[in-house]
Amino acid sequence: MTLSRTERIVVQMLANNKSYDQVASVLEVKRSTIAVYKRRVFQKLGVRNMFEFFRKMTLLMN
């Protein structure tokens, strides 16, 4: 499982409580593009929501 640089930025910012609009502004893309990046990350990791995402990241870090 390899995340692109942009995918990593998106999930890091969302994990830090940034809104889709804030992330989109930083990356200079549309808000809907952020949802696409997030969906791709979730598919790659096999998770369905942020809770599962955090749980998976915790397991991978240990």
All heavy atoms as a GROMACS GRO file, in nm:
protein
  515
    1MET      N    1   0.084  -0.117   0.000
    1MET     CA    2   0.000   0.000   0.000
    1MET      C    3   0.089   0.123   0.000
    1MET      O    4   0.168   0.143   0.089
    1MET     CB    5  -0.090  -0.006   0.125
    1MET     CG    6  -0.174   0.112   0.153
    1MET     SD    7  -0.120   0.237   0.273
    1MET     CE    8  -0.022   0.156   0.391
    2THR      N    9   0.078   0.200  -0.106
    2THR     CA   10   0.155   0.322  -0.117
    2THR      C   11   0.061   0.440  -0.137
    2THR      O   12  -0.023   0.437  -0.226
    2THR     CB   13   0.253   0.315  -0.236
    2THR    OG1   14   0.336   0.201  -0.220
    2THR    CG2   15   0.338   0.439  -0.244
    3LEU      N   16   0.077   0.540  -0.053
    3LEU     CA   17  -0.001   0.662  -0.068
    3LEU      C   18   0.081   0.765  -0.142
    3LEU      O   19   0.202   0.778  -0.118
    3LEU     CB   20  -0.041   0.717   0.069
    3LEU     CG   21  -0.127   0.630   0.159
    3LEU    CD1   22  -0.158   0.704   0.289
    3LEU    CD2   23  -0.254   0.587   0.091
    4SER      N   24   0.014   0.841  -0.227
    4SER     CA   25   0.083   0.949  -0.297
    4SER      C   26   0.113   1.061  -0.197
    4SER      O   27   0.056   1.065  -0.087
    4SER     CB   28  -0.004   1.003  -0.410
    4SER     OG   29  -0.114   1.076  -0.358
    5ARG      N   30   0.200   1.150  -0.236
    5ARG     CA   31   0.234   1.264  -0.151
    5ARG      C   32   0.108   1.343  -0.116
    5ARG      O   33   0.086   1.379   0.000
    5ARG     CB   34   0.335   1.353  -0.222
    5ARG     CG   35   0.375   1.475  -0.145
    5ARG     CD   36   0.475   1.561  -0.225
    5ARG     NE   37   0.508   1.682  -0.155
    5ARG     CZ   38   0.438   1.795  -0.163
    5ARG    NH1   39   0.331   1.800  -0.239
    5ARG    NH2   40   0.474   1.902  -0.096
    6THR      N   41   0.025   1.369  -0.215
    6THR     CA   42  -0.098   1.446  -0.192
    6THR      C   43  -0.194   1.371  -0.101
    6THR      O   44  -0.256   1.432  -0.012
    6THR     CB   45  -0.165   1.480  -0.326
    6THR    OG1   46  -0.070   1.546  -0.410
    6THR    CG2   47  -0.285   1.570  -0.305
    7GLU      N   48  -0.208   1.241  -0.120
    7GLU     CA   49  -0.294   1.163  -0.032
    7GLU      C   50  -0.247   1.171   0.112
    7GLU      O   51  -0.328   1.184   0.205
    7GLU     CB   52  -0.298   1.017  -0.078
    7GLU     CG   53  -0.375   0.996  -0.207
    7GLU     CD   54  -0.358   0.858  -0.266
    7GLU    OE1   55  -0.259   0.789  -0.233
    7GLU    OE2   56  -0.442   0.819  -0.348
    8ARG      N   57  -0.116   1.164   0.133
    8ARG     CA   58  -0.061   1.175   0.270
    8ARG      C   59  -0.092   1.312   0.329
    8ARG      O   60  -0.130   1.323   0.446
    8ARG     CB   61   0.089   1.148   0.270
    8ARG     CG   62   0.124   1.002   0.250
    8ARG     CD   63   0.270   0.972   0.280
    8ARG     NE   64   0.365   1.059   0.212
    8ARG     CZ   65   0.418   1.035   0.092
    8ARG    NH1   66   0.386   0.926   0.027
    8ARG    NH2   67   0.504   1.119   0.039
    9ILE      N   68  -0.076   1.417   0.250
    9ILE     CA   69  -0.104   1.553   0.299
    9ILE      C   70  -0.251   1.564   0.338
    9ILE      O   71  -0.284   1.617   0.445
    9ILE     CB   72  -0.068   1.658   0.192
    9ILE    CG1   73   0.083   1.664   0.174
    9ILE    CG2   74  -0.125   1.795   0.229
    9ILE    CD1   75   0.128   1.745   0.054
   10VAL      N   76  -0.339   1.514   0.253
   10VAL     CA   77  -0.483   1.523   0.280
   10VAL      C   78  -0.518   1.454   0.411
   10VAL      O   79  -0.584   1.513   0.497
   10VAL     CB   80  -0.566   1.465   0.162
   10VAL    CG1   81  -0.712   1.446   0.202
   10VAL    CG2   82  -0.553   1.555   0.040
   11VAL      N   83  -0.475   1.329   0.429
   11VAL     CA   84  -0.515   1.258   0.552
   11VAL      C   85  -0.448   1.318   0.675
   11VAL      O   86  -0.508   1.321   0.782
   11VAL     CB   87  -0.491   1.106   0.544
   11VAL    CG1   88  -0.582   1.042   0.443
   11VAL    CG2   89  -0.347   1.071   0.518
   12GLN      N   90  -0.326   1.370   0.660
   12GLN     CA   91  -0.262   1.435   0.774
   12GLN      C   92  -0.340   1.559   0.816
   12GLN      O   93  -0.362   1.582   0.935
   12GLN     CB   94  -0.117   1.472   0.742
   12GLN     CG   95  -0.024   1.353   0.737
   12GLN     CD   96   0.115   1.390   0.688
   12GLN    OE1   97   0.137   1.496   0.631
   12GLN    NE2   98   0.208   1.298   0.707
   13MET      N   99  -0.381   1.638   0.719
   13MET     CA  100  -0.455   1.760   0.752
   13MET      C  101  -0.592   1.727   0.810
   13MET      O  102  -0.635   1.789   0.907
   13MET     CB  103  -0.467   1.850   0.629
   13MET     CG  104  -0.334   1.910   0.587
   13MET     SD  105  -0.349   2.026   0.450
   13MET     CE  106  -0.422   2.166   0.536
   14LEU      N  107  -0.661   1.629   0.751
   14LEU     CA  108  -0.791   1.590   0.804
   14LEU      C  109  -0.777   1.533   0.945
   14LEU      O  110  -0.860   1.559   1.032
   14LEU     CB  111  -0.860   1.490   0.712
   14LEU     CG  112  -0.903   1.543   0.574
   14LEU    CD1  113  -0.956   1.429   0.489
   14LEU    CD2  114  -1.005   1.655   0.588
   15ALA      N  115  -0.671   1.460   0.969
   15ALA     CA  116  -0.646   1.403   1.102
   15ALA      C  117  -0.619   1.513   1.204
   15ALA      O  118  -0.641   1.495   1.323
   15ALA     CB  119  -0.529   1.306   1.096
   16ASN      N  120  -0.571   1.628   1.155
   16ASN     CA  121  -0.546   1.742   1.242
   16ASN      C  122  -0.664   1.839   1.245
   16ASN      O  123  -0.647   1.958   1.271
   16ASN     CB  124  -0.419   1.815   1.198
   16ASN     CG  125  -0.295   1.737   1.237
   16ASN    OD1  126  -0.283   1.691   1.350
   16ASN    ND2  127  -0.204   1.719   1.143
   17ASN      N  128  -0.783   1.785   1.220
   17ASN     CA  129  -0.909   1.860   1.230
   17ASN      C  130  -0.922   1.976   1.131
   17ASN      O  131  -0.993   2.073   1.159
   17ASN     CB  132  -0.932   1.909   1.373
   17ASN     CG  133  -0.955   1.796   1.467
   17ASN    OD1  134  -1.023   1.699   1.433
   17ASN    ND2  135  -0.900   1.805   1.586
   18LYS      N  136  -0.855   1.968   1.019
   18LYS     CA  137  -0.874   2.069   0.915
   18LYS      C  138  -0.997   2.031   0.834
   18LYS      O  139  -1.023   1.913   0.810
   18LYS     CB  140  -0.751   2.078   0.822
   18LYS     CG  141  -0.622   2.111   0.893
   18LYS     CD  142  -0.628   2.246   0.958
   18LYS     CE  143  -0.495   2.278   1.025
   18LYS     NZ  144  -0.502   2.389   1.115
   19SER      N  145  -1.070   2.129   0.790
   19SER     CA  146  -1.190   2.103   0.711
   19SER      C  147  -1.152   2.074   0.566
   19SER      O  148  -1.040   2.104   0.523
   19SER     CB  149  -1.283   2.225   0.715
   19SER     OG  150  -1.225   2.332   0.642
   20TYR      N  151  -1.247   2.017   0.493
   20TYR     CA  152  -1.224   1.994   0.350
   20TYR      C  153  -1.188   2.125   0.281
   20TYR      O  154  -1.101   2.130   0.195
   20TYR     CB  155  -1.348   1.935   0.284
   20TYR     CG  156  -1.368   1.787   0.300
   20TYR    CD1  157  -1.332   1.720   0.416
   20TYR    CD2  158  -1.424   1.712   0.199
   20TYR    CE1  159  -1.352   1.584   0.430
   20TYR    CE2  160  -1.445   1.576   0.212
   20TYR     CZ  161  -1.408   1.514   0.328
   20TYR     OH  162  -1.428   1.378   0.341
   21ASP      N  163  -1.258   2.233   0.318
   21ASP     CA  164  -1.233   2.363   0.256
   21ASP      C  165  -1.092   2.413   0.286
   21ASP      O  166  -1.026   2.468   0.198
   21ASP     CB  167  -1.336   2.466   0.304
   21ASP     CG  168  -1.475   2.439   0.248
   21ASP    OD1  169  -1.486   2.384   0.136
   21ASP    OD2  170  -1.573   2.473   0.317
   22GLN      N  171  -1.045   2.392   0.408
   22GLN     CA  172  -0.910   2.435   0.444
   22GLN      C  173  -0.806   2.355   0.366
   22GLN      O  174  -0.710   2.412   0.315
   22GLN     CB  175  -0.886   2.418   0.594
   22GLN     CG  176  -0.962   2.516   0.679
   22GLN     CD  177  -0.953   2.484   0.827
   22GLN    OE1  178  -0.972   2.369   0.868
   22GLN    NE2  179  -0.925   2.585   0.908
   23VAL      N  180  -0.825   2.225   0.358
   23VAL     CA  181  -0.731   2.140   0.284
   23VAL      C  182  -0.732   2.178   0.136
   23VAL      O  183  -0.626   2.192   0.074
   23VAL     CB  184  -0.765   1.990   0.303
   23VAL    CG1  185  -0.668   1.904   0.223
   23VAL    CG2  186  -0.763   1.951   0.450
   24ALA      N  187  -0.849   2.198   0.081
   24ALA     CA  188  -0.862   2.235  -0.060
   24ALA      C  189  -0.792   2.368  -0.088
   24ALA      O  190  -0.724   2.383  -0.191
   24ALA     CB  191  -1.009   2.244  -0.100
   25SER      N  192  -0.803   2.460   0.004
   25SER     CA  193  -0.738   2.590  -0.012
   25SER      C  194  -0.586   2.577  -0.014
   25SER      O  195  -0.519   2.636  -0.099
   25SER     CB  196  -0.781   2.684   0.101
   25SER     OG  197  -0.715   2.807   0.092
   26VAL      N  198  -0.533   2.497   0.076
   26VAL     CA  199  -0.388   2.477   0.083
   26VAL      C  200  -0.336   2.411  -0.044
   26VAL      O  201  -0.232   2.449  -0.098
   26VAL     CB  202  -0.349   2.393   0.208
   26VAL    CG1  203  -0.205   2.347   0.201
   26VAL    CG2  204  -0.374   2.472   0.335
   27LEU      N  205  -0.409   2.310  -0.092
   27LEU     CA  206  -0.366   2.236  -0.210
   27LEU      C  207  -0.410   2.300  -0.341
   27LEU      O  208  -0.373   2.253  -0.449
   27LEU     CB  209  -0.418   2.092  -0.203
   27LEU     CG  210  -0.363   2.009  -0.088
   27LEU    CD1  211  -0.427   1.871  -0.088
   27LEU    CD2  212  -0.212   1.997  -0.096
   28GLU      N  213  -0.490   2.406  -0.329
   28GLU     CA  214  -0.541   2.478  -0.446
   28GLU      C  215  -0.619   2.387  -0.541
   28GLU      O  216  -0.593   2.382  -0.661
   28GLU     CB  217  -0.428   2.551  -0.519
   28GLU     CG  218  -0.361   2.655  -0.432
   28GLU     CD  219  -0.248   2.728  -0.500
   28GLU    OE1  220  -0.196   2.679  -0.602
   28GLU    OE2  221  -0.212   2.836  -0.451
   29VAL      N  222  -0.712   2.312  -0.480
   29VAL     CA  223  -0.802   2.223  -0.557
   29VAL      C  224  -0.943   2.246  -0.506
   29VAL      O  225  -0.965   2.315  -0.406
   29VAL     CB  226  -0.762   2.074  -0.542
   29VAL    CG1  227  -0.623   2.049  -0.599
   29VAL    CG2  228  -0.769   2.029  -0.398
   30LYS      N  229  -1.038   2.184  -0.573
   30LYS     CA  230  -1.178   2.193  -0.529
   30LYS      C  231  -1.201   2.104  -0.407
   30LYS      O  232  -1.131   2.005  -0.387
   30LYS     CB  233  -1.271   2.150  -0.642
   30LYS     CG  234  -1.273   2.244  -0.758
   30LYS     CD  235  -1.370   2.197  -0.862
   30LYS     CE  236  -1.372   2.293  -0.980
   30LYS     NZ  237  -1.467   2.249  -1.083
   31ARG      N  238  -1.302   2.141  -0.331
   31ARG     CA  239  -1.340   2.063  -0.212
   31ARG      C  240  -1.371   1.918  -0.249
   31ARG      O  241  -1.335   1.826  -0.178
   31ARG     CB  242  -1.462   2.130  -0.148
   31ARG     CG  243  -1.507   2.069  -0.020
   31ARG     CD  244  -1.634   2.140   0.029
   31ARG     NE  245  -1.661   2.110   0.167
   31ARG     CZ  246  -1.721   1.998   0.209
   31ARG    NH1  247  -1.757   1.907   0.123
   31ARG    NH2  248  -1.742   1.978   0.337
   32SER      N  249  -1.436   1.899  -0.361
   32SER     CA  250  -1.473   1.764  -0.404
   32SER      C  251  -1.349   1.678  -0.432
   32SER      O  252  -1.353   1.556  -0.415
   32SER     CB  253  -1.563   1.769  -0.527
   32SER     OG  254  -1.498   1.834  -0.634
   33THR      N  255  -1.241   1.741  -0.472
   33THR     CA  256  -1.117   1.667  -0.497
   33THR      C  257  -1.062   1.608  -0.368
   33THR      O  258  -1.008   1.497  -0.367
   33THR     CB  259  -1.012   1.760  -0.562
   33THR    OG1  260  -1.068   1.815  -0.682
   33THR    CG2  261  -0.884   1.686  -0.594
   34ILE      N  262  -1.080   1.678  -0.258
   34ILE     CA  263  -1.034   1.629  -0.128
   34ILE      C  264  -1.110   1.502  -0.092
   34ILE      O  265  -1.052   1.404  -0.043
   34ILE     CB  266  -1.050   1.736  -0.019
   34ILE    CG1  267  -0.971   1.862  -0.055
   34ILE    CG2  268  -1.009   1.682   0.118
   34ILE    CD1  269  -0.824   1.838  -0.088
   35ALA      N  270  -1.240   1.500  -0.119
   35ALA     CA  271  -1.320   1.381  -0.092
   35ALA      C  272  -1.271   1.263  -0.175
   35ALA      O  273  -1.267   1.149  -0.126
   35ALA     CB  274  -1.466   1.409  -0.120
   36VAL      N  275  -1.229   1.289  -0.298
   36VAL     CA  276  -1.177   1.182  -0.384
   36VAL      C  277  -1.047   1.126  -0.326
   36VAL      O  278  -1.029   1.005  -0.318
   36VAL     CB  279  -1.154   1.233  -0.528
   36VAL    CG1  280  -1.079   1.130  -0.611
   36VAL    CG2  281  -1.287   1.268  -0.593
   37TYR      N  282  -0.957   1.215  -0.284
   37TYR     CA  283  -0.831   1.170  -0.224
   37TYR      C  284  -0.858   1.086  -0.099
   37TYR      O  285  -0.798   0.982  -0.079
   37TYR     CB  286  -0.741   1.288  -0.188
   37TYR     CG  287  -0.666   1.345  -0.305
   37TYR    CD1  288  -0.682   1.478  -0.343
   37TYR    CD2  289  -0.574   1.269  -0.377
   37TYR    CE1  290  -0.613   1.532  -0.449
   37TYR    CE2  291  -0.505   1.321  -0.483
   37TYR     CZ  292  -0.524   1.453  -0.519
   37TYR     OH  293  -0.454   1.505  -0.624
   38LYS      N  294  -0.948   1.134  -0.015
   38LYS     CA  295  -0.980   1.062   0.108
   38LYS      C  296  -1.038   0.924   0.076
   38LYS      O  297  -0.999   0.824   0.136
   38LYS     CB  298  -1.080   1.142   0.192
   38LYS     CG  299  -1.118   1.076   0.322
   38LYS     CD  300  -1.220   1.162   0.396
   38LYS     CE  301  -1.282   1.087   0.510
   38LYS     NZ  302  -1.394   1.159   0.568
   39ARG      N  303  -1.128   0.918  -0.021
   39ARG     CA  304  -1.189   0.790  -0.060
   39ARG      C  305  -1.082   0.693  -0.112
   39ARG      O  306  -1.082   0.575  -0.078
   39ARG     CB  307  -1.297   0.813  -0.166
   39ARG     CG  308  -1.372   0.687  -0.203
   39ARG     CD  309  -1.493   0.711  -0.293
   39ARG     NE  310  -1.465   0.793  -0.410
   39ARG     CZ  311  -1.511   0.918  -0.429
   39ARG    NH1  312  -1.587   0.976  -0.338
   39ARG    NH2  313  -1.481   0.984  -0.538
   40ARG      N  314  -0.987   0.743  -0.190
   40ARG     CA  315  -0.879   0.658  -0.241
   40ARG      C  316  -0.793   0.603  -0.128
   40ARG      O  317  -0.755   0.485  -0.129
   40ARG     CB  318  -0.789   0.737  -0.337
   40ARG     CG  319  -0.848   0.760  -0.471
   40ARG     CD  320  -0.746   0.828  -0.560
   40ARG     NE  321  -0.808   0.881  -0.679
   40ARG     CZ  322  -0.755   0.976  -0.754
   40ARG    NH1  323  -0.638   1.029  -0.722
   40ARG    NH2  324  -0.817   1.018  -0.861
   41VAL      N  325  -0.762   0.687  -0.032
   41VAL     CA  326  -0.683   0.643   0.083
   41VAL      C  327  -0.757   0.534   0.159
   41VAL      O  328  -0.700   0.431   0.194
   41VAL     CB  329  -0.648   0.761   0.178
   41VAL    CG1  330  -0.589   0.711   0.308
   41VAL    CG2  331  -0.553   0.858   0.108
   42PHE      N  332  -0.885   0.558   0.184
   42PHE     CA  333  -0.964   0.459   0.256
   42PHE      C  334  -0.968   0.327   0.181
   42PHE      O  335  -0.957   0.220   0.241
   42PHE     CB  336  -1.106   0.510   0.280
   42PHE     CG  337  -1.119   0.608   0.396
   42PHE    CD1  338  -1.009   0.673   0.448
   42PHE    CD2  339  -1.242   0.634   0.450
   42PHE    CE1  340  -1.021   0.762   0.554
   42PHE    CE2  341  -1.256   0.722   0.557
   42PHE     CZ  342  -1.146   0.786   0.608
   43GLN      N  343  -0.983   0.332   0.049
   43GLN     CA  344  -0.984   0.210  -0.032
   43GLN      C  345  -0.850   0.138  -0.022
   43GLN      O  346  -0.846   0.016  -0.006
   43GLN     CB  347  -1.015   0.242  -0.178
   43GLN     CG  348  -1.159   0.281  -0.201
   43GLN     CD  349  -1.185   0.329  -0.343
   43GLN    OE1  350  -1.094   0.365  -0.417
   43GLN    NE2  351  -1.313   0.330  -0.381
   44LYS      N  352  -0.742   0.212  -0.032
   44LYS     CA  353  -0.608   0.152  -0.024
   44LYS      C  354  -0.584   0.085   0.110
   44LYS      O  355  -0.520  -0.020   0.118
   44LYS     CB  356  -0.500   0.256  -0.050
   44LYS     CG  357  -0.491   0.301  -0.194
   44LYS     CD  358  -0.381   0.403  -0.212
   44LYS     CE  359  -0.368   0.447  -0.357
   44LYS     NZ  360  -0.256   0.540  -0.377
   45LEU      N  361  -0.636   0.146   0.216
   45LEU     CA  362  -0.615   0.094   0.351
   45LEU      C  363  -0.722  -0.007   0.394
   45LEU      O  364  -0.707  -0.073   0.497
   45LEU     CB  365  -0.611   0.209   0.453
   45LEU     CG  366  -0.497   0.308   0.437
   45LEU    CD1  367  -0.513   0.421   0.537
   45LEU    CD2  368  -0.362   0.240   0.453
   46GLY      N  369  -0.829  -0.015   0.318
   46GLY     CA  370  -0.937  -0.106   0.353
   46GLY      C  371  -1.016  -0.061   0.474
   46GLY      O  372  -1.058  -0.143   0.556
   47VAL      N  373  -1.036   0.071   0.487
   47VAL     CA  374  -1.114   0.125   0.598
   47VAL      C  375  -1.236   0.199   0.543
   47VAL      O  376  -1.239   0.237   0.426
   47VAL     CB  377  -1.029   0.218   0.688
   47VAL    CG1  378  -0.912   0.144   0.749
   47VAL    CG2  379  -0.979   0.341   0.611
   48ARG      N  380  -1.336   0.219   0.631
   48ARG     CA  381  -1.460   0.284   0.588
   48ARG      C  382  -1.483   0.421   0.648
   48ARG      O  383  -1.568   0.496   0.602
   48ARG     CB  384  -1.578   0.194   0.623
   48ARG     CG  385  -1.578   0.064   0.546
   48ARG     CD  386  -1.690  -0.023   0.595
   48ARG     NE  387  -1.660  -0.056   0.736
   48ARG     CZ  388  -1.704  -0.162   0.799
   48ARG    NH1  389  -1.783  -0.246   0.739
   48ARG    NH2  390  -1.671  -0.184   0.924
   49ASN      N  391  -1.408   0.455   0.755
   49ASN     CA  392  -1.431   0.584   0.820
   49ASN      C  393  -1.304   0.626   0.895
   49ASN      O  394  -1.207   0.551   0.901
   49ASN     CB  395  -1.551   0.576   0.915
   49ASN     CG  396  -1.538   0.462   1.015
   49ASN    OD1  397  -1.436   0.447   1.082
   49ASN    ND2  398  -1.640   0.379   1.024
   50MET      N  399  -1.308   0.747   0.951
   50MET     CA  400  -1.189   0.799   1.019
   50MET      C  401  -1.152   0.717   1.142
   50MET      O  402  -1.035   0.701   1.173
   50MET     CB  403  -1.208   0.947   1.057
   50MET     CG  404  -1.205   1.042   0.939
   50MET     SD  405  -1.051   1.037   0.843
   50MET     CE  406  -0.946   1.143   0.940
   51PHE      N  407  -1.252   0.664   1.212
   51PHE     CA  408  -1.221   0.580   1.328
   51PHE      C  409  -1.137   0.460   1.287
   51PHE      O  410  -1.033   0.432   1.348
   51PHE     CB  411  -1.350   0.535   1.397
   51PHE     CG  412  -1.324   0.440   1.512
   51PHE    CD1  413  -1.280   0.489   1.633
   51PHE    CD2  414  -1.340   0.305   1.496
   51PHE    CE1  415  -1.253   0.403   1.739
   51PHE    CE2  416  -1.314   0.217   1.600
   51PHE     CZ  417  -1.270   0.266   1.722
   52GLU      N  418  -1.182   0.390   1.183
   52GLU     CA  419  -1.106   0.274   1.134
   52GLU      C  420  -0.969   0.318   1.082
   52GLU      O  421  -0.870   0.247   1.099
   52GLU     CB  422  -1.183   0.201   1.024
   52GLU     CG  423  -1.303   0.127   1.075
   52GLU     CD  424  -1.376   0.051   0.965
   52GLU    OE1  425  -1.327   0.045   0.850
   52GLU    OE2  426  -1.485  -0.002   0.995
   53PHE      N  427  -0.965   0.434   1.020
   53PHE     CA  428  -0.837   0.487   0.970
   53PHE      C  429  -0.739   0.506   1.085
   53PHE      O  430  -0.625   0.460   1.078
   53PHE     CB  431  -0.859   0.620   0.896
   53PHE     CG  432  -0.732   0.692   0.865
   53PHE    CD1  433  -0.652   0.651   0.760
   53PHE    CD2  434  -0.692   0.800   0.941
   53PHE    CE1  435  -0.534   0.717   0.731
   53PHE    CE2  436  -0.574   0.867   0.913
   53PHE     CZ  437  -0.494   0.825   0.808
   54PHE      N  438  -0.783   0.573   1.192
   54PHE     CA  439  -0.694   0.596   1.307
   54PHE      C  440  -0.652   0.466   1.372
   54PHE      O  441  -0.537   0.450   1.412
   54PHE     CB  442  -0.760   0.689   1.410
   54PHE     CG  443  -0.763   0.833   1.370
   54PHE    CD1  444  -0.883   0.900   1.358
   54PHE    CD2  445  -0.646   0.901   1.341
   54PHE    CE1  446  -0.886   1.033   1.320
   54PHE    CE2  447  -0.647   1.034   1.302
   54PHE     CZ  448  -0.768   1.100   1.291
   55ARG      N  449  -0.745   0.372   1.384
   55ARG     CA  450  -0.713   0.243   1.442
   55ARG      C  451  -0.607   0.171   1.360
   55ARG      O  452  -0.508   0.119   1.412
   55ARG     CB  453  -0.838   0.157   1.457
   55ARG     CG  454  -0.811   0.029   1.535
   55ARG     CD  455  -0.937  -0.050   1.561
   55ARG     NE  456  -0.987  -0.097   1.432
   55ARG     CZ  457  -1.111  -0.133   1.409
   55ARG    NH1  458  -1.201  -0.124   1.503
   55ARG    NH2  459  -1.147  -0.176   1.292
   56LYS      N  460  -0.623   0.172   1.228
   56LYS     CA  461  -0.528   0.107   1.140
   56LYS      C  462  -0.391   0.175   1.148
   56LYS      O  463  -0.288   0.108   1.152
   56LYS     CB  464  -0.579   0.105   0.997
   56LYS     CG  465  -0.489   0.029   0.902
   56LYS     CD  466  -0.573  -0.049   0.806
   56LYS     CE  467  -0.488  -0.150   0.736
   56LYS     NZ  468  -0.568  -0.241   0.658
   57MET      N  469  -0.390   0.306   1.150
   57MET     CA  470  -0.263   0.379   1.159
   57MET      C  471  -0.191   0.349   1.289
   57MET      O  472  -0.070   0.331   1.293
   57MET     CB  473  -0.286   0.530   1.146
   57MET     CG  474  -0.326   0.576   1.009
   57MET     SD  475  -0.197   0.554   0.883
   57MET     CE  476  -0.236   0.395   0.814
   58THR      N  477  -0.268   0.338   1.399
   58THR     CA  478  -0.210   0.305   1.529
   58THR      C  479  -0.145   0.166   1.524
   58THR      O  480  -0.033   0.148   1.572
   58THR     CB  481  -0.317   0.310   1.639
   58THR    OG1  482  -0.372   0.441   1.643
   58THR    CG2  483  -0.258   0.275   1.773
   59LEU      N  484  -0.214   0.072   1.463
   59LEU     CA  485  -0.159  -0.065   1.452
   59LEU      C  486  -0.035  -0.068   1.364
   59LEU      O  487   0.061  -0.140   1.394
   59LEU     CB  488  -0.265  -0.161   1.398
   59LEU     CG  489  -0.385  -0.186   1.489
   59LEU    CD1  490  -0.492  -0.269   1.415
   59LEU    CD2  491  -0.341  -0.256   1.616
   60LEU      N  492  -0.036   0.008   1.256
   60LEU     CA  493   0.079   0.009   1.165
   60LEU      C  494   0.201   0.078   1.226
   60LEU      O  495   0.314   0.044   1.194
   60LEU     CB  496   0.042   0.080   1.033
   60LEU     CG  497  -0.056   0.005   0.944
   60LEU    CD1  498  -0.096   0.092   0.824
   60LEU    CD2  499   0.004  -0.127   0.896
   61MET      N  500   0.176   0.173   1.317
   61MET     CA  501   0.286   0.248   1.379
   61MET      C  502   0.354   0.167   1.490
   61MET      O  503   0.467   0.194   1.525
   61MET     CB  504   0.236   0.380   1.436
   61MET     CG  505   0.181   0.471   1.331
   61MET     SD  506   0.311   0.530   1.227
   61MET     CE  507   0.275   0.700   1.220
   62ASN      N  508   0.285   0.069   1.546
   62ASN     CA  509   0.342  -0.009   1.657
   62ASN      C  510   0.410  -0.133   1.609
   62ASN      O  511   0.413  -0.180   1.507
   62ASN     CB  512   0.233  -0.048   1.757
   62ASN     CG  513   0.184   0.075   1.832
   62ASN    OD1  514   0.261   0.166   1.857
   62ASN    ND2  515   0.058   0.077   1.864
   0.00000   0.00000   0.00000
